[in-house]
């Protein structure tokens, strides 16, 4: 009996007739697609793909085969603070039509992200090691594979956000898109090394990143069954996702699992030292009221349902208390300090930011920011540096941007401090290393939302890179007007994923970044290559050191 006929017999037990045996399959169906004749008499194409743990059945959306919630790791509830184990194998064909659970987390509210979110929200649990796959076909076409690492720092987020849906990107570029969920916040990044009994959990500060390594191993071992090429894998991510990409570039155990990398508004230069991570852990324990003689036992006994509240009680300075730890094991060094890691030498990189990164983080204070004077900007900067340094910083930026208002100067400085300086430093160190090139971009399209106040805000470019403006409409606003730029950006991302070069026929020639020309692509409705990127700003910031 053929494989399809065996599957037909299996599904027939549940009252469905498979047309894999009779009638003949549709000529456009891949060899391992299943044709099901529904009770209504309609013919439905259900793609099937094999994995090392068992077969999975997905659905078809606009000609793209979609598999949701494929397990790549086991339930982590019994492996809290430890590396995950593989999932249990299964018999028969597993329906993969539901989004995977998300890691327990705090809620990220905000009207600008409304179109990203599922309603009702997706379930959360410690059984969250699942991934989603969008592919043009489950044949052996060896398509480029694009693996997305979601944003939200290392605390929040999900690979299942609507803006990350890969249907349009897969169809547009004949690529395979994968998004993953992994452990976050205390489950993925709480370092236990400084606590009694912590030696039994040496990877606790990085198990969330080790989950990503496991997902990439799943891609290596299984993606060929989904029409992908395991030897042509690009990892890409925005914000916290870009930081995850940066960390993976420095992890020897991830070497060989991907060969290109895109960092969007998330260049991470350094991780946490064990001492800093241990202090964060003590602060977290104090915030949630754990002062037991055996704090690890108390943490392990904390119900998953209470993790959201626990994480919400701790607001560390800088907002990034949970992040990878340079533990000398899984992460043996800082990602890009003092130089680019040797593991990144042969990896082409695409690195960039948006022009008004910081606006989204200060919108709660819009009225006060709109009323700011330049003296007020100095006062705000002086909260984190000496007064004379704050004055020199603001004076330097006013000289660079004489037409900017106090509000604009404030957001420009804050954006550079939070994101742009790190992105430029990462690009400089990658270029200085030699080997594969780095390309640099700046996204400079302003949203009309909120009367244009946020400008080119943090995360705005995600919908453009995924060609998912409809699922980013709460942030983009005028989807029709923005679509030409989405076309251009998505094509550049696809081109880079295909061969490590973002140049396309619709862009001016985009050279790799070097420390002489410092060329970058400015993405607007009329993209342009410019040179001298961040030279003036770097001089101002360097003078403060």
N, C-alpha and C positions, 0 to 999 in steps of 0.2 A: 504494500500500500504506500502511495506517495506521501510525502510530508504534508502536502496540502489536504489530501484526503483524510489523513489521520486527524488533522485539525478540524476538518469538516465534521468528522464523526464526533469529536469532542464537543464542538459547539452545538451540534444537533441535540445532544443530551439536554441542553437548556432551551430547547424549543425553537432553535434557529436553523434555517437551512443554508448551508454554505454553497456558493456557486463555484468554489474552487475545484469541485469535481464535475459539477454540471449546473448550469451551462458553462460554456467556455469563458475564461476571463476576458475582461475588457482589454483591447489591444494596448491601451496606454498604461495598464497596471504593471508595476514592477514584478519581478519573478516571485517575490515573497509577499506580495499583497494578497489579502484575503477578500474575496468578493462575497458579500452576504446578501441574500435576498430577504429583505425584511417582510414582516407579516403583511405590510401594505402592498407588497408586490414591487416596491421600489428596490433598486439595486444600489447598495452602499459599499463603497470601497473602504476597507479597513486595513491599513498597513500593519504588517508583522515584521519584527526584526528580532534576531537572536542576540542574547548577551551571555556572558560566561555563567550567569546565575539562573537563566531561564529566558524563555521567549516573552516578548511584550507586544501588545496590540495597541495602536494609537488610533487617531482619527485623521481626516483630511480637511484642511482649511485653505480655500483658495488655491488648490493644487499642491499644497505643501503638506507633507506628512508630519503630524504633531504627536509627540509622545510626552506626557506630563507625569512627573513624580516617579521616575525610574529610580529605584534604590541603588545607590553606589556604596553605601555603608550601612551598618546595622544601627539599631536603636541605641542611642548613647546614654540612656537613663542609668544603666548599670555600668557605664564607663565614664561617669562624670569625672572630669579633669584628667582623663587618660586618653591616649590615641584610640580612635575608633577601630572596630573590627569589621570585616566584610559583611554584607547582608547575607541572610540565609537564602539558599537556593530555593526555587519553587518548581513544581511540576506543571505541565500544561502551559497555557498562554495567559499571561497576566494583563489585565486591563490597565492601561496607563493613560487615563483620561482625567484624572484629578490632580490639581496642583499639590506639590509636596507641602507638608507642614513647614512653617517658619520656625526659626529659633525663638524661644520666649524673649520678649523685649519690651521696651517702653513704646508708647504710641507716638508716632510722628504726625502731628496735626498740621494743618495749614491749607488754605484755599488754593494756593498755587500748585499743590501736589494732588489735588482732588482727583484729577483724571488719571493719575498713576495708580490709584488705589482700587482694590476690589471691594465691592459692597454686597454682602457683608464681608468683613475682613477674613482672610484665610486663617485656618486653625494654626495654633502654635503648640509645639510639644518638643520633647527631647528626641523624638523619632523623626528628625528633620533632614537626614542626609539623603536627599533626593535631587535629581536634576531633570531638566526639561530639554527636549531636542526638537528642532525644526529642520527638516531636510526636504529637498526637492525630490528625493527618491531613495529607496532602500536598495539601490543597485550597487555596482562596484565602480562607480564613476570617480572615486578618489577626489572628492571636492575639498576645497579649503575648509578648515574648521575654525570657528570663532567662539571662544569660550569666555563668557561674560562673568565678571566678578562684581557683585552689586555694591552700591554705595550705602551710606548710613554709618560711616566710621567703622569701628569694630564692635558697635553696640546695637545698631538697628538695621533694618532692611531685609529684603528678600529678593531672590532671583526670579520671583514670579510676578513682580510688579508689572502692570499692564504695559508700561512704556518699554519694557524689555522684551516683549513678545517678538519672536524672531521671524514671523511669517513673511513680512515684507522684505526684510533683509535677505532671507534665504532665497526668496523668489527673485529678487532684484539681481543678486550676484551669483546665483547658483552655488551657494555656500551652505554649510551646515552650521547652525547656531545652537549653542549649548548654554544654558544658564543654570546656576547651582545654588543650593542652600547649604549653610554650614553653621557650626556653633558660633555664637556671638557673646559679647559682654562677659559676665562671670563664667559662663559655661565654656567659652573659647579662649579667654585671655587672662584669667585670674591666676597670677603667679603664686604658688604655694611654697616656693623654696625657702622662704624665711620663717615658716611656721613649724611647730613640732610635728614630726611625721612627714614633712614636706618632701623628704628625699624619695618617698615612694611615688611621687608625682613630678618627675623631672621635666616633663614636657607640658605641664599645665599652662604655662604662659603662652603657648603656641599651638594648642590642639586645634583651634579654629583654622589656623593656616595648614596644619597637617591634614585636616579634612579636605582642603582644597587640593593638596597633593594627591590624596586618595581619589578625588574626583578626576583629576588629570590622568591618573593611572587607569581609571575606568575608561576614559576617552581613548587612551593609547590601546587598550585591550579590546574595545568594543565598537568604536566609532565606525570602523569599516563596514559593519553590518547595517549602518545607517547612511551609507553612501559617502562617508567622509574619509579623508586621508590622515591616518595617524602620524604621518611624517610631515604634515603641513598644518600646524596648530598655532593659532594666535590667541594669546590671552589679552583681554582688555577690560578696563574698569574705570569708573569715575568716582571721584572723591575718595571715600574709604576703599572703594574698589581699585582705584589707582594705587593707593598705598599697599593693597594686597598684591598687586602686580609687582610693585617695587620690592616687596619682601620676597616674593617667589624668585625674583631675579638673583637674589643673594643666597638662595638655599640649594646646597649641593644635591639634596635628595630630589629636587624638582628638575635638575638638569636633564635635558633630553626629552622632557615631557611637553615642551613647547619650543617654537623656534622664532617667534616674533612677539612683540609686546607693545601695547598701547596704554599710555598713562594719561588719563583725562582728569585734570584738576586734583591730583592726588600724589604728587611726587614726594615720596618719603625718603629722607636722607638718612635719618637715624632711628633706631628702635629704642626701647627702654633698656636701661641697664638693670641687672638683677636687683641692685640696691634700690633704684627708683621704683621698680615694679613691686618690691617687697613693701616699700612705704605706701604705695597705692593700695596694696592689699590690706594693710593695717588700717588705713583711712576708710576703706570700704567696709571692713568689719565693724569699725566704730559707728559708721553711719547707719548700718542695719541692726546694730545692737547685739552683735555676737561678741561676747567676752569670755567664752568658755575656755576651760583648760585644754580642750581638744577642739579647736575651731574648725579643723577640716571635717571632723565628724558632724559638726553642726551644719556646715555648708553642704555636705553630702545629703543630710537629712532634710534640707530645705525643699519643700514641695515645688515642683515646676510651676504650679499655679501662683506661687508667691515670688517668683524670680522677677517678674515685671515690676512689682512694687519695690523689691529690694534694689534693683538697678536704678530705679527712679529716685531713690533717696540719696544717691551719691552724685554730686556735680563737681568733678575735679576742676581745678584751674586749667584753662585751656581747652577743656571739654573732651580730651582724648586720654582718659585714664586707662581705658582698655585698649591695648595695642601690642604688637609683637614684642617679645623680650629677646634681647641678644643673650641667649642662654649658653652659647658655646656648643650646643647640640644641633638642633634643627636649624637654628639661625646663628651661625658661628661668628657673624660680623654685622656691623651696621650696613644697611643696604647700599648706600652711596656715599659713605664717609669712611676714610678720607678721600676715597676715589671710587670709581666704578668697580664692581666685583668682577673677578675673572670669569665667573659663570655667566656674565652678561656680554662678554666680548663678542661672541658670534651671533648675538640676538639683535636684529634691527629693531629700533624703537621709534615710536611716534609719541611725542610728548607735547602737551599743551594745557592752556587754561582759557577761561573766559575773561572778558575785559572788566567786569564788575563783580568779581567773585564775592566780595564781602557784603554786597547790598542785602542779600537774603538773611544775613545774620544780624542785621541792625534794623530791619524793617519795623520791629516792635517800637522803635524810638524815632519813627519818621518825623513827627512834628518837631521834636527837639533838633534833629539833624538838619531839617530844612531851615531852621532859624539860626544855625550855627554861624559864628564869625570865624575868621582865621585864628583868632586868639583862643576860641573854644576848641578848635582842632588841636592846637598846641597843648591845651590843658588835658584833653583826652589822651594824647600821646604820652604826656608826662606821667600818666598813671602807671606806665610800665617801663619808663626810662627816666634818666635825669632830665631836669627842666631844660638845660642848655642843649642836650641832645635832641629833645623834642622840638625845640625852636629851630635847630639846624635842619632837622628832617623836614619840617613843614616848609621852611624857606627854600630848601633844595627842590622840593616837589613843585612849589609855586613857580620857581624859575623854569622848570621843565614844562609845566602846564600853566602858562600865564592866563589862559582863558577859562580855567576851571573855577567853579564856585567853591566855597568852603565845603559844602556837602560832597562835591565831586572829588576834591582833594582828599578829604577824609576817607572816602570809599576807595580811591585809588591807592592810597598808602596802606590801608588795612588789607586790601586785596593782595598787594605785593608782599606784605608781611606774612599773610596766611598761606598763599599759594604760589604766586608768580616767582618769587625769589628761589623757592625750592625747585620749581620746574626748570628754571634757567640753570641752576646749579647742577641738577641731574643731567641736563643736556650737555653742559660744558664738560662734565666728567666723563660722560659716555663718549663724546667726540674726542677728548684727549686720550682715551684708552686706545683708540684705533679699532680695528676690526669692523664689525657691521656698523652702518650709519645710524644717526639719529635725525629725525625730521621734527621740526617745531612748528606749532600753529598757535594762533590767538583767535578765539571766537568772539566776534564783535558785532553781533546783531542784537538790537535792543527789543525787548518785548514791549508790546503796547499795553500790557496788563497794568492795572493800578496807575493809569495815566502815564505809563512809561517810567515810573519811579525806579523799579529795580534795574533797568538797563539790561546789559548782558550778564545776567545773574548766574550764580553757581547752579549747576545741574541743567541749565537751559539747553545746552548742546546735546544732551542725551537723546531727546526725541528726534533730533536731526540726524545723528549718527546711526540710529536704528531705523530711520525713515518711518517713524511712528508718531507723526505730529497729531493725529487724531487722539491718540492716547496720552498726549501731552498738551492738549488744548487749553487746560486750565493755566498752563504756564506760558504757552506760545501765543494764545489769543487768535490772531488772524492766520489760520492754518493755510489757506489758499495762497496768501501773499508770501508765506515762509517756505512753501514747498520747493521752489527752485533751489534754495540753499540746502534743504534736506537732500534733494537729488544729488547735488554736488558733493556734500559731505559723505553721504552713505557710499557713493561710488569711490571716493578716496579711501575710506576705511576698507572697503571690499578689495580695492586694488592692493592696498598694503597687506591685507591678509593673504592675498593670492601669491605675491612674490616679494614682499618687503619694501615696496616702493609705492607711495601714495599718489604718484602722478597719474592723471587721467587726461583724456582729450579735452575736457571742459575746464581744465585749470591751466593757468600760466605755469611755466616750468618751475618746479619746486625743488631747489637744491637741498642737499643734506646740510645740517647745521655744522658750522665750525667757528672757532673763536675769532677768526678774522672778519668774515662777511657777516656772521651772525644772522643768517637769512631765516625768515619764517613766513608762513602763509597766514595772512589776515583773512579770516572767513567772514565775508559780508555777502550781500546779494551780488556783489561784483568782487569776487576774491582777488587778492593781489599779493604778490611776493614783495616783502620789504626787507631791509637789512638794518644792521646796528641794533638788534633786539636787546632791550633792557640795558644798554650801555650807560645812559645817563642815570637811571635809577640805581644801577649797581654802584656807580661812583658815589652817589649820595649815601646809600646804605653802608658802603664800605668805610666811608669817612667817620661813621659813628662807632666803629669797632675799636 
